[in-house]
Amino acid sequence: MDHATPEVGPHVRSLLVTAELQDHLMSASHDLDRLHTLLADACDTLMLRFKCASEQIHALMDEHRGDADGPQAAAAYRGLMQQLGGAVTALQFQDMASQLIVHTNHRLRSCADSLAEDAFGADDEDGPSVLSAAPIRPNPVTQSEMDAGSIELF
């Protein structure tokens, strides 16, 4: 045994392990917060780009309405709009992903709070602690995939 490091009892060791586990849970919770923000920003940017593309397609459709190859151009533009609509439908996963991130984050914070309360007590020098309640439902999203359907783009 190394004499430079004092021996700690099982209670102190348990408190140290609990504190470390709580730190890991809170780090994971903060990572989920950042992921949620990144996902929301990316989806906002994509929606803006899709809206701009849709507006450009509509402008081109208006320009070519009277052209000799109008029916072919109209079919091509309709195809492009369907592709954009499918892409927007796929983007709707962001709502489901956000719900799962928030739910998981809430669950992690509840676990971290419970660990802290069990290990260190409910009150400290700042007063009574505020605990996050565990989510009631096990899963906020039951859908596991997105199907394309009719969608009106913008």
N, C-alpha and C positions, 0 to 999 in steps of 0.2 A: 504494500500500500504506500502511496506517495504521501509523505508527512506534510507537504506544502499545501495540500488540499484537505480541508477539514471534512470529516465524515458527516453526512447529513442523515437525519432520521427518515423513516418511510413517509411520515406525514409531510415533511418539507419536500421530499422528492416528488410526492404526489401533487403537491401544490405547484411545483416547477413544471411538471408534465402538463398539468391542467392549464397553466398560464401559457405554455408554449402552444398547446392545442388551440386555445382561444385565439392566440395571435394568428395562427394559420387559418382559422375559420374567418377571422376578420379580414385577413389579406385576400382570401378567396372572395369574400363579399365585396371588397373594394375593386377587385379585378372584374367582377360581374357588373359593377356600376360603370366602369370604364367601357366594357364590352357593350353594354346597353346604349351608352352615349355614341360610341363608334357606329353601331348598327343603325341607330336612328339617323345620324348624320349621313351615312352612306345611302340609306333609303330615301331621305329627303332630296339628296342630290340626284339620284336616279329618277325619282318622280319628276323633278324639274326638267331633266334632260328628255324624258319621255313626252312631257307636255310640249316642249319646244319642237321635238321631232314631229309630233302630231300636228302642231300648227303649221309647220313647213309642208307636210304632206297635204293638208287641206288647201294651202295656198297653191301648191302645184296642181292639185285637182281642179281648182278654179281656173287656173291659167290654161289648162289643156282641155277644158270642157268642149270646146267647139272644134278641136283638131280632127283631122281625117282619121287618125288612129285612136280616137277618143275611147271607144269601147275597150281596146287593149290596155290603154293607159289607165282607165277607170278600174279595170280588173286588177292591174298591178298595184294601184293605190289601195284598193280594198284589201288586197293581200298584205300589204305593208301595215295597214291599220289592224288587221287581225293579229299579225306578229307582235305589234306593240301592245295590243290588248292582252295577249298571252304573257308577255313580259310583265305587264302591270299585275296580272293575276298572280304570277310567281312572286312578285314583290310583297304580296299580302302576307307571306310567311313572316314578315317582320313583326306584324301584330302578334302572331302566335309566339314567335321567339321572344319578344319583349315580355309577354305574360309569363313565360317560363323563366326568364332571367329574374324578373321581379319576385316571382314565387320562390325560386331557389335562394335568392339573396335574403328574402325574409326568413326562410327556414334556417339558413346559416347563421344569421344574426340571432335568431331565437336560441339556437344551440349554444352559441358563444355566450349569450346572456345567462343561460341556464348553468353552464359550466362555471361562470364567474360567481353566480349566486351560491352554487353548491360549495365551491372552493373557498370563497372569500366572505360569504355572508351577504345578506340583502342590503345592508346599510354600510356606509362608510362616512368619513369626515364631512363629505358634501351632502349627506342626508340619505334618504331612502333611494334605492336604485330603481330605475325604470326598465322593466323587462319587456322585450318584444315577445308577444304571444306567438306560438307556433301557428302556421296556417291551418285552417280547419280542413280544407279540401286537400287530398293528396296530390292532385294534379289540376291546374287551372285550364289546361288545353287537352282535349281528348282527340282532336283531329291530328292525324299523323302525315297527311299529304294534302296538296292543293290540286283540285281538278279545275280545268279550264271550263268556263261557262260563258254565258253571254255577259258582256261587260261593256259599259259605255265609257269610252276613253275621254276623260276631261269634259 
